[in-house]
Amino acid sequence: MGPDRRRGTFSVRTAEAVDAFGHPLLWLGFISGVYEGGGPVGGGGVEVVRDRPVSPPYAGICLAYFASGFNTGAVDHEADGSTNSGIFQINSRKWCKNLNPNVPNLCQMYCSDLLNPNLKDTVICAMKITQEPQGLGSWEAWRHHCQGKDLSDWVDGCEL
């Protein structure tokens, strides 16, 4: 499932994104490296700059939709006791601190910070995750629903 190419359905998803984020332009470029090399990457594909794949600036929209349905307060409990938190469903095993004091906490924040409708902390953490070798592939939602797809539909009709 992705954005329906019929405008009516897509406009609803665009409205969901605007409601969740205030304005998509504030966070469209959260994926690190988007502006690497002097300008934003256009189109739906992935460009390579300095031997590193660069995602389109609206990759975050697809990820947020399939990870949480644009729900900043989403929490999912995993079988191993870890949780996925926030709009990007960031996992507590490695990235944020929950009740377990023995986790790496690479984003240096509490998982509850990822539930804030102000996406600043969430975006900072997501940027750290995209710096990992897997990049966006760290997210199952990305691999199954967004990777290799034409993501330009997510902003079709928007004035960017």
Residue, then its C-alpha position, 0 to 999 in steps of 0.5 A: m500500500g502506498p499513496d493512491r495515484r488518484r488525487g482524492t485518496f492521496s490528498v487525505r494522506t497529505a492532510e494526515a501528514v500536515d496534521a501530524f507535523g504542522h507543515p511537511l517542509l519542516w521535516l521533509g529533509f530529515i534523512s541525513g545526506v539529503y542535501e549532501g553535495g549542494g542541493p536536494v535530491g529530486g525524483g523518487g529514486v536514490e542518488v549516490v553522492r560520495d559513495r553513499p546512497v542519498s534518499p529523496p527528501y520525502a522518504g520520511i513521509c513514506l517511512a512515517y506513514f508505514a511505521s506508525g500511520f503518522n501517529t507521533g504517540a505510537v508505541d509497539h511492544e516487541a516479544d523481546g521486551s523492547t518497544n518501538s516508539g513514536i512516528f518512526q517507531i524507533n526501537s529501545r534495544k539500541w536507540c533510546k532508554n526505557l526501563n532497561p539501564n543496560v541498553p546502548n541508548l545511542c540517541q541519548m534520550y528516553c523513549s518517551d521523548l520520541l512520543n512528543p508531537n514536537l518532532k525535534d528529538t525524533v528527527i535527531c534520533a532518526m538522523k543518527i539511525t540513517q548514519e548506520p550502514q543499513g541507513l533507512g534499511s534499519w526500518e522494516a517498514w522502509r524495506h517492505h513498503c518504501q525501498g525501491k519505490d517511486l516516492s514522488d507520489w508522496v508529495d504529488g500536488c504539494e508545492l515544495 
